[in-house]
Amino acid sequence: MNPTRTTAAPTGRKRVAQGKEQSGSGVSPLIQQNNQSRDGSATFATSLSIEPDDFDAVPFNQHGGLGKAYQLFGEQLPKLLDELNEVLAA
């Protein structure tokens, strides 16, 4: 673990893991894709939300961005993001 990271990062990662465990709606591939990059974990840990605009930034754009997310989740994507954000904000 990088000692220069903020203390908020472990809390954010914990919330992502809890959301992944609690969600049976298919969020896990999105989270798995994000977890391939430490930058993505930092995004979740510091902002505690993810919006469609975030898919234009690293690490999401390195994995296909918003287009790939819609390809994977289709019309369910907005609902999945709402569920994910609810868990992250809890």
N, C-alpha and C positions, 0 to 999 in steps of 0.2 A: 504494500500500500504506500502511496506517495505521501510522505509526512507533511507536504505543503498544502494538501487538500483541506478544505474547510470541514468543520465538524458536522455540517448539514448533509454532507454526501452520504454517510452511512445511513442516516434517517431516510433519505430519499431512496436509496437502494433497498432498504427494508420495506418501504411502502410499495415499491415496484414488485418486490418478491411476494408480498402479501396479496397484492392485486392479482398477480399471476395465479396464485394458488386459489383465490376465491372466485375467479372468473372462469366460467365454463363457456364463454361466448366467443372464444377464438382470439383473444387478445395476445396470447402467448407468442405466436409467430412474430408479431410486431415487436414485442418486448425482446424476444430472442435476437431479432435482427438488430435492434438497438444496442443490446448488451455486447455485441461483437466489438463495440468501440467504447473506450473509456470516456470519450467526449460525450457520447450519448448518455451515459450514466450521470455525468456532470450536469447535462441539460436537465434531466429529470430531477436531480437532487437540488438544483438551484431554483428552477422555475416552478416546480411542482404542478405543472400542467403542460399539455402538448396540444398545439393548435395546427390546423392544416398548413399555415404559413411556415411552421417549423420544419416541414418536410423539404423545404428549399435549402436548408442548412445542413452542415456536417452534423452527424454522420448519416442522416437519412438520405441526402442527395447522393451519397456514395453507394446506396443500395437501391436506387431506382426512384427515390423521392415519392411525391404524392401520387404520381401515376402508378407506381408499383404497389403502393398501399391500396389504392382503389382496385387494382387488378387482383390483389389478394382478398380484399374484404368487400368490394363492391359497395352497394348502397348501405351496408351495415357500418361502414367506416365512421360516419358522424356519431352514431350511437356508441360504437366501441370507444371512440375518443372521449365522449361524455362519461362513460363508465370508468375509463382509466383515470380521467381527471378527478372524478368523484373520490376514487380510492386514494389517489395521490394527495388530495387536499384534506383527507380525514386525519 
